Amino acid sequence: MILILVPNTQPDSPEYKQLMAHLNNLSGITARVHTEVGVEQTLTEIYLIGNTKVLSVDDVNALPCVDRVVRVSEEYRVLGRHTNDDRPTYFEYNGVRFGQDTLNVFAGLCAVDTLEHVEMMMKALRDNGQVCTRMGAYKPRTSPYSFQGHGKSCLPYVFDLAGKYGIKVIAMEITHESHLDEIRDALYQTGNSTGVMLQIGTRNTQNFELLKIVGRQQNFPVLIKRGFGITLDESLNAAEYLASEGNRKVVFGLRGMKTNMGDPHRNFVDFSHVSVVKRLTRMPVCIDPSHSVGSRAVSSDGVLDVMHVTAQGIVAGANMVLVDFHPVPSKALVDGPQALLMKELPQFLEDIHIAREAYEKRVALAQRYREE
């Protein structure tokens, strides 16, 4: 059961103290408090854990400072959609809105290699009206001899350039808790010139201790990718780990499933699950066409497979696209063969616009038939 309190309820108020005293006296039930401090108001939610079936919704709703009550009806307690649940399906970070009704494109370098390439990418994004990018500083690799990323040494110039070209959010994978401090320090050194969306890669989706640590911080939102070879339910529960520790600014990423059934693509494209994730949870959904397809193969109609796959995800309602671009793919230190070319960025963005229009028309059509 989730208690949503009246906005701006203060923890030192008599009403709040009376409420907590009552909840702490409930037998077999514990209360976990989550507070979200926004620009205009502070929102507090209290999660009751235990045998809450014995509690009457009407009785709980009558308690001091309670605005409304949500009876948990799905396994994903914090991030899930529940009966009569009107909690928001979006969050805002550094001036950018991420929701189930928005679309943001994170085009950029899978792995940062040179300052020059970073600047070329940032400039191209600005010139094409984009405010988000992907820049990999830490790269987990299958082989211990492969390039592992420049790490903290590249962060200052990446963040500086982001500020110079108006990039508000950078998606950046982390693989260890120490990376959090390195990112915080680099942002501070550069005057907090940009924002970072932490990325939990597919290899760490079930690194539960890392998930707990990342979930306890609320400075940065998190993009968590579906795990290698595990079920959708297992991956959604991994996202719930983040939220249960306090960070509800979570985006769920689909990046293809590891199986040879997807050949000749790198992974089996799973973008049909976009609508499933949006139905089961309140998370925005990201698609990663680059790691799903894994090549620059062109179909018989002249359209890149990566663009076809991107359109499939967007027509299904995807809210974010994470895609590899590189100024000189032949010189890329990671995943160069799948990176799109800088000259293809305008086409890619226009193709996305077409797919998004198709999605919006489909939604309007469904609405019209429901009303008839």
N, C-alpha and C positions, 0 to 999 in steps of 0.2 A: 504494500500500500504506500502511496506517495502523497504526502501532505504539501500542498503549495500554499505558502503563507502570503498574507497581504503584502504587496510591495513595500519596501523600505522598513520592514519590521526590524526593530533594533534588539539585539540579544540582551541588552540590559533593561529592557522595558518590563514592567510588572506582568503584562499579558504573556510575553514570551516565556518568562520564568515560570508562570503558572502552567503554560502549555507543556514545557519540558518536564516539570514536576509530575504532571499527570502521565505523560508518556513513559517516564522512567519507572513508574509504579505498575506498568502493565506487565503481567506475568508472561514469561517466555517470549518477550518481544524486545528487541533493541532498536534504538533510533540512531540513524546516521544523518548528520546535517550537511547539506551542501549549499554554499552561498555563491552567487554569481553577481559580481559588482559591475554594473554597466555605467554608461555615461550619465544617464538620467535617473536610474533607480537601481536599487539592490534587490535581487530576488533570492528568496530562501526556499529550499525544498528539503523536506525531511522524509527519509526513507525508513519505513518500519519493516524490520526483518524478523520473521518468525511466523507464528500461527496467527496471521491477521484475518483469517476467514471468520473468526469469532467476533470481529469488530464490525459494528454497524457504520456504514458510510455516513448516514445522517447524524449519528452521534459524534463521530469524529469531525464532521464538517461544522458542528456547533461549538467546537473548542475555540478558545481565544486565539486570535490572529490567523486562523485558517481561512484561506480564500476559497479553496476547493480541494477535493480529494479524488485521487485516481486509483482505482482498484487495478492492481497489476494482473494482466491476463495472459502475458507471454513470458517466455523464459528470460528474455533480455530486459531486466528490470529497469535499468536506467535509460538505455538507448532505445528500447522497444516501443512500439505503438500499442497502446492499451485501450480498452473500452472507455469511451467518453474522454479520451485523452486529447486535449487541445493545446498541449505544450508546443512551443515553436519547433519547426523543423529547419531551423537555420541558426547561424551565429555570425557575428561580425568580428573581423580582426584587421587591425591597421587600415581601416577605411574600406575594406573589401568584404562584401557579404557572401557567405557560403551557405546555400540552402538547397532544399529539394526543388526549388523553383528558379534557381539561378544556373548560370553556366560560366565557368572560368577556365581559361586555357593556360596551362603551364608548359610552354615550349622552352627548350633550353638544352644545356649540355648534360648528358648523362653523367659525365665526370669532368670536372674542371681540369684543363691541361695548361693553358697559358693565359696570362693577363690579356693579351691581344685578342684571343678568341672569345673570352668572356665579354670584353668591351664590344666586339662586333655583334655578338648575340644580343646584348642589352640594347644597343642602338637600334638594331633591326626591330626589336619588340616595341620600343618606344615609337618608332616611325610607323608602326602598324597598329598603334593604339592599344597596346597591351601593358598591363601593370603587374603581371605575375610571370614567374619563370621557374625552371628547375635547374639546380646547380649542385652536382655531387662532389662533396669534399671528402667523404668517407665512403669507400667502396668495398663491400664484402665480396670476395671472389672465390670461385670454386677451387682454383689453383693457388697455392701459396706463392707462386712465382709471378703471378699476374699483378698488374698495377693496382695498388690498394687505395689510391687517391692521395692528394697532397695534404689532406687533413687540415689542422688549424693554421698552417702557414699560408694558405690561400684565402682564408676567411676575410682578413682586413680588406684586401683589394676587391674581392667579390662584393662585399657590403658597401664599400665606397662607390663602386661603379653602379650598384643598384640605386643608391641615392642620387647619383649624377643623372641617371636616365629615368628616374621616376618609377622604378620597380618597387612595388609595395610589399610583395610576398614572394619568398623564395622557398620552394620545396626542397628539402635537404635531408637525405637519409642519415640516421645515426645508428651506430652499432654497439655503443657502450655509454654508460652513464656519464663518463668523463667528458663526452662530447657536448653535453648540455652546458657545462661550465665554460668550455672553450667557445661555444657559440655566444653565450651571454657576454663573455669578456670582449670578444671581437665586436659585438654590436655596441657595447659601451664605448670602446675605443674609437669607433667610427660615428659616435653621436647618435646611435640608434637610427641610422639612415634608412633602414628597411625593416621588414619583418620576416620571420622564418616559420614555415610550417614543417615541423619535424615529420620525418617519414620513417615508418617501421617497415622494413623490407620483408619480402616473402620468407626469407630464411629466419627472421626473428619473430614471426607472428606468434610462435608458441614459446618465445623466451619470456616466460611469465614474470621473472624478476625485473627484467628491463621494462616490461609493460607497466608494472606497478610503479617503478621509479618515474617513468615518463608521465604516468597518470597523475602522480602526486603534484607535479608542477602545473601551473595554469597560465604561465607566461605565453606558451606557444601552443597553437592548435596542432593536431596530429592527423596525418594521413597514414592509415594502416592498410597494408595490402593483404589480399587473400593469400593464405599460406600454401606452400608447395604440397600438392597431393593430399590435402585434407578437405573435409567437407565444408560446405558453406556455413553450416551451423557452428562448427569448430572455430572458423575464422570470425564469425560474428561474436562468439563468446570471448575471443581474444580482444575484440574492440570493447566489449563490456568490461574487461579487466581495466582498461584505461579509464572508462567512465566511473566505475565503482570506486576508484581511488580519488576521484574529484574532477578530472578533466573531461568535460562533455563536449568540447570543441573537437569533434572527431569526424573525419571523412573516411569512408570505406572505399578501398581501391580494388578493382577487378583488373587482373593483369594476365589472365590466361592460366590454364591448368597444365601442369607438367605431365604430359603423356604423349606417346608417339601416335595416338589417335588424331592428334592435331597436325601431323605432317602434311605438307611441307612447311607449315608455319612453325615457329619456334615453340609455341604453346597452343593448346586448344582454346580458342577464343570463347570466353564465358560471359559475353556481354548480354545475353538473354536474362542474366540474373540481376540486371540493373533494376528492373521493376520489382523483383522479388525483395531485394534489400530495402527499397523504398517503402514497400508494403509492410515489411516486418519491423522496420526500425525508423527512427527519425533522422538518420544520418544522410547527408548528401552523399552521392555516389560518384566516384572517379573511375575513369577507364584509362588504361595504359596500352594503347595500340602498338607502340613500338616493341615492347617486350612480349606482346601477344604474337605479333607477326614475325618480327626478328629479321626482316630483310627489306630490300627496296624493290621487291618483285612488282611488276606491272601487269595488270589483267589485260585481256584481249580488247577491252574498250578504252585502253589507254590510261586508266586510273590506277594509281598505286594501291596495292592491297592495304597498306596502312590507312589510306584515306577511306577506302570502302569500309574497313572495320571500324574506324572512328565514326563514320556516319551511322553504322548499325547501332553503336552504343548511344549516340545522341538521339536518334529516332526513338530509342527505347526510353529516353528520359535522363541520360547521364547529366551530371551537374558540374563535372570537372574533367579536363583532359590533360593527361601527363604524357608529353611526347618529346622524343629526341630530335634535336636539330644540331647541326654543327657547321661552322664556316668551311671547314676542310675535312670531310669525313675520313678521307684516306689517312689523315694524321691524328685522328681521334685515338685516345689511349684506351677507351672502353666503348664497345658496341658501335664502332664506326659504320659497319655495313648496313645497319638499320636506320641510321640517322638521316633525316630529311635535309635537303639543301636550303640554304638561306633564300635563294630565289624562289623556292616553293612555299615560303611562309605566307605570302598574300593569297595564293591559291588555296592553301590548307585552311586558312581562316575563312575565306569566302565559302568553301565547301561546307565547313562547320555551320555557317550561317544558314545555308540552304537546308541542311539536315535539321537544324533547330526549328526553322519555320515549319518543316514537315511535321515535327513532333507537336508543335503548338496547334497546328491545324487538326491533327489527330485527336488531341485532347478536347478541342472545341467541338469536334464532330461527336465524340463520345458524350459530351455534356448535353449537346442538342438532342441526341436520341434518348438520353435519360429523362429529359424534361418532357418528351412527347408522350 
